[in-house]
């Protein structure tokens, strides 16, 4: 039984300064197959060992083993993959949504019968599919479906059900450069129109969007934040559950503090700031509300994540350094960063006053009405 912690791809010991930020990993060989799983939600070694026991049991009970009856794709997804995702991934709802469509195609097929050619057919079908916006799936969306399919088949391989992952032999679609969209990019009143359109969904939904413009947090980070994470004295919010498992502190503007004070009232420290009972909606439902508000406000091509882009764009317009913007957003690298600049950034890292000065630039009335268009936008006539 091998249970250990890993940080930035390296195995670490309890004496390592990054021990508390590391992720528990279980690794063992069983019936000629190597099993290696990261357990992000495990807080202690005992919890990680319990997950290892569950994985071993799933293999030993023969229910999903190669030696038993043929394992259907949908059977493995429902019985093994989804329970694991719900237990170990913060983004499990995204997996659940995507894997539903994957099951429509592969559902009753035996996992061992899924070939690269069949996956190519699935990829082709996806490209013809209509999204809920009545548009065909983008290359990026198709690749996200292939990604979740690959994770399912990798888990089947790790559990000894198949001899390899056929998705590894399927070429991903080429994705265009990341889109750049922020509020007030094409009209000075986009922010005002959006907030008015969100009012019908309740105070907490409006506050969710308003706060993101002040702190630039990811949606999952906002929804996982508790009142205990807010330091009212020092005007900071502590973000512990992050995409890259690196906690960070973000200074709060006076505007952000006002939003939080308005929401809190007598809420206890352990309560989520955007508790589902207060918003009245789960994560996916919140996004549907936001999408409908965007449509009602007649704002084109705008997603919730673009509020985070808006935060970054406003900082950039206020001449905040890219290193500071990256630190506030929780990015590991900055645009165009090289090995040498990463070293430079390492020396510059960890000066809280720089970050406080950065967000304070948003307090000076610089609410970015319309940024100077980029050469790319000019070329496209944006």
Protein Blocks (a to p, Z undefined) as FASTA:
>chain_A
ZZdddeehiacdfklmklmmpccdddddeehiacddddfklmbfklmmmmmmmmmmmmmn
ommgmklccddfklmmmmmmmmmmmmmpmklmmmmmmmmmmmmmmmmpcfklpcfklmmm
mmmmmmmpccfkopacdfklmmmmmmmmmmmmmmmmmnopagbdfklmpccddddddddd
dehklocklmmmmmmmmmmnojklmmmmmmmmmnopafklmmmpcfklpcfknopaddfb
dfkopacdddddfklmmmmmmmnmmacfklcfklfklnopafklmmmmmmmmmmmnopgh
iafklmmmmmmmmmmmnopafklmmmmnopabdehiafklmmmmmmmgoilklmmmmmmm
mmnopaofbacddfklmmnoZZ
